[in-house]
Amino acid sequence: MSIAAHLPKVHPRTEQRVVCPTDRFAFAPRYTDGACPLCGWRPEDADVALPLTARLDRFWAAVGVWAAVSVLMLVLVVLAYTRG
């Protein structure tokens, strides 16, 4: 029996899609701020909360990583200077 048989089944998340009654265009409201990209129609029960990875700006994440690495390098340089 394989290891994969013992792992829990992961179901992919189903994307909420709605169909605009004006132009019959199917779209995912979470990526269009809840409005039809063609005519602007807004469904009442649309989930428009973006996932965290889409809300996070990659620039600020990169700045945070750069700052953390800079502080780590500062600590390493100070330790090397004081012990050597």
Secondary structure as UniProt FT lines:
FT   HELIX           3..5
FT   STRAND          18..19
FT   TURN            21..23
FT   STRAND          26..27
FT   HELIX           29..31
FT   TURN            32..34
FT   TURN            37..39
FT   TURN            44..45
FT   HELIX           52..55
FT   HELIX           58..83
//
